[in-house]
């Protein structure tokens, strides 16, 4: 998935099926957008029993990455 419509539209090929913005809305969480407002995106990757956090452009996507969100209860 890409982060948002801007990230999706910037992909010239291999466009993903979903966007983090839409997925977050569907599950009822609020995306953390501080980095997005600066043109990038943070993402997490769980490997080797650890969670790694990186930054990249919003057009980048990989099947194992996630997005940061806030859930208010």
N, C-alpha and C positions, 0 to 999 in steps of 0.2 A: 504494500500500500504506500501511497505518497501521503504527505502531510495534509495538503489542502488542494483546492482547484488550481491555484497558481503553480504548485509543484507538479501537479498532473499535466497541466497544459504545457509546461516547459519540457516535458519528455517528448523527444522526437520519435522514439520507437520503444517497444516493449512496455507499453503503458500498463500499470497495475489495475486490478479490478476495483479497488476500494481506496478510500482516503481516511486518514486518521480522524479528521474532523467529523466525518459521517459516522465512523465507528464509535467515537466517543459519545456523540449525541444518541446513538442507538442504545448504548449501555448506561447512559445517564451520568456521565462524568464530565468534568470541565477540563479542557486541555490547558496546560501551562504554556503560555504564549510569549514569555519574555524574550526568548531567543528568536522566535519567528518574526517578531516585530523588527528585528535587526537583519532579516534576510536569510537566516539559517534555521536549523532544526537540531534538537538534541534527540538522541535515540539510545535505547538500551539493547544490550546483546548478552544473553546468558550462555556461557561456554565454560567448560572445565570446572563446573561447580561454583562459578562466580558470575556476578553481573557487572558488565563493563558499560560505561556511559561515554558516548562520543558526541561529536557535532559534525554536521554535514549540511549540504544544500538540501532544500526541500524536495528537489526533483529526484534525489537518490532514494532507492528503496531496496530492501532485501527481505526475503521471507522470514528471517529469524529476528528481525528488529521490532521494537515496540515504541510506544509513545508515552510521554509523561502526562499524568492527569491528576486531578484532585477530586476526591469524593467527599462530599459534605453529608454528614448524618445528623 
